[in-house]
């Protein structure tokens, strides 16, 4: 079902992952939702969702529950974080330095056994377009999901340049006819 007017997606990155200093793309870890004051500020900023869609990751479900306990929601497998393959679970200090790659090369670089950011965009972009076609939606997911949303407006290479903090809010507007604009990026309650 297509709507005649623009719709807004509010993308919220999950609370800090309790990963022990390790990369956790598909590794399912808990979120630290203990900062109630911060959770309250994000809830006020985001408002009450008309529709709430969540990545199935534990950290995303815990974050959504902390924000809107008992609110009805949908889980969407397509919103999982990037699959970092053989890098998933490695301590950050043991990850390879990719700083020498250009933005274009970084977007298509695939970790061993994982997926590239361009592949993430190919997976998540259509999901976000489908979700946006139903009206205003709040999504609780991952930094990679937020960047894939930004890529709808600016392309994958430019989207990789955005920082996405835990518990940040990013707003995207889906325009009639398929265009996207960025309402705000990486709003954090400080």
C-alpha positions in Angstrom: 0.0 0.0 0.0 1.4 3.4 -1.0 0.6 6.6 0.8 0.1 9.8 -1.1 2.1 11.9 1.4 5.6 11.7 2.8 6.3 9.5 5.8 8.9 9.6 8.5 11.1 6.8 9.7 12.6 7.3 13.2 15.6 5.0 13.4 17.0 4.5 17.0 20.2 2.7 17.5 20.1 0.2 20.4 21.5 1.0 23.9 25.3 0.3 24.3 26.0 -3.4 23.6 27.5 -5.4 26.4 30.1 -6.9 24.1 33.2 -6.8 26.3 35.2 -4.8 23.8 34.4 -7.2 21.0 32.7 -6.6 17.6 29.2 -7.9 17.7 27.4 -7.7 14.4 25.5 -10.9 14.5 26.7 -12.0 17.9 23.6 -11.6 20.1 24.5 -9.7 23.3 22.6 -7.8 25.9 22.2 -4.0 25.9 23.0 -1.7 28.8 19.6 0.0 29.4 20.5 1.1 33.0 20.7 4.8 32.3 17.0 5.6 32.9 17.5 9.4 32.5 18.9 8.9 29.0 16.2 6.3 28.1 13.5 8.8 29.2 15.1 11.6 27.1 15.1 9.4 24.0 11.5 8.3 24.7 10.4 12.0 24.9 12.4 12.8 21.7 11.0 9.9 19.7 7.4 10.1 21.1 5.0 7.2 21.1 5.4 5.1 18.0 2.5 4.7 15.6 4.1 1.5 14.5 7.2 0.0 16.1 9.5 -2.3 14.2 12.6 -4.0 15.8 15.6 -6.0 14.8 15.3 -9.4 16.4 18.7 -8.9 18.2 18.4 -9.1 22.0 20.0 -5.7 22.4 17.3 -4.1 20.2 14.4 -5.9 21.9 15.8 -4.8 25.3 16.2 -1.2 24.1 12.7 -1.1 22.7 11.2 -2.6 25.9 13.1 0.0 28.0 11.8 2.8 25.8 8.2 1.6 25.5 7.5 -1.3 27.8 4.5 -3.3 26.7 4.1 -1.4 23.4 3.1 -3.7 20.5 5.9 -4.2 18.0 7.0 -6.3 15.0 10.3 -8.1 14.6 11.9 -7.8 11.1 14.8 -10.2 10.4 16.0 -7.9 7.5 17.1 -5.3 10.0 19.9 -7.3 11.6 23.3 -5.7 11.8 26.0 -6.3 9.2 27.3 -9.8 9.2 31.0 -9.4 9.9 31.8 -13.0 9.3 35.1 -14.1 10.8 35.6 -10.7 12.5 32.4 -11.1 14.6 33.4 -11.6 18.2 37.0 -10.4 17.8 38.3 -7.8 20.2 38.3 -4.3 18.6 42.1 -4.2 19.0 42.5 -7.3 16.8 40.4 -6.0 13.8 42.3 -5.1 10.7 43.0 -1.4 9.9 41.0 -0.5 6.9 41.9 3.2 7.0 43.8 3.0 3.8 40.6 2.0 1.8 38.8 4.7 -0.1 35.1 5.2 0.7 34.0 3.3 -2.4 36.4 0.4 -1.7 35.2 0.3 2.0 31.6 0.1 0.9 32.2 -3.1 -1.1 34.8 -4.6 1.2 33.6 -7.9 2.6 35.0 -9.3 5.8 35.9 -13.0 5.5 32.6 -15.0 5.5 30.6 -11.8 6.0 28.8 -9.2 4.0 29.9 -5.8 2.6 28.1 -2.6 3.5 26.9 -2.4 -0.1 25.2 -5.8 0.5 23.8 -4.5 3.8 22.2 -1.7 1.9 20.8 -4.1 -0.7 19.2 -6.1 2.1 18.0 -3.3 4.3 17.1 -0.6 1.8 14.1 -2.4 0.3 12.9 -3.4 3.8 12.9 0.3 4.8 11.1 1.3 1.6 8.5 -1.3 2.3 8.1 -0.3 6.0 7.9 3.4 5.0 5.1 2.7 2.6 2.8 2.0 5.5 3.2 5.3 7.3 5.3 6.8 10.0 7.3 4.1 11.8 9.9 4.0 14.6 12.6 1.4 14.2 15.0 0.1 16.9 18.0 -1.5 15.2 21.8 -1.1 14.7 24.3 1.4 13.5 24.5 -0.5 10.2 20.7 -0.3 9.8 20.8 3.4 10.3 23.6 3.9 7.8 21.7 1.8 5.3 18.8 4.1 5.8 21.0 7.1 5.2 22.3 5.4 2.1 18.8 5.7 0.6 19.3 9.5 0.5 23.1 9.8 0.0 24.4 6.5 -1.3 26.4 3.8 0.5 29.8 5.5 0.3 28.6 8.8 1.9 26.5 6.9 4.4 29.6 5.2 5.9 30.9 8.7 6.9 28.1 9.1 9.5 28.6 8.4 13.2 25.7 6.6 14.8 25.9 6.6 18.6 24.1 4.2 20.9 20.6 5.4 21.7 20.8 8.1 19.0 17.8 9.1 16.8 18.0 9.6 13.1 15.0 10.8 11.0 14.4 10.0 7.4 11.5 11.2 5.2 10.3 8.9 2.4 8.9 11.2 -0.3 6.1 10.3 -2.7 7.7 8.9 -5.9 10.6 7.2 -4.1 13.0 10.0 -3.0 14.4 10.3 0.5 15.5 13.2 2.7 17.4 13.3 5.9 15.5 15.0 8.7 18.2 14.6 11.4 21.2 12.4 12.1 22.6 11.0 15.3 20.5 13.1 17.8 21.8 12.2 21.2 20.5 13.3 24.7 23.5 14.8 26.4 
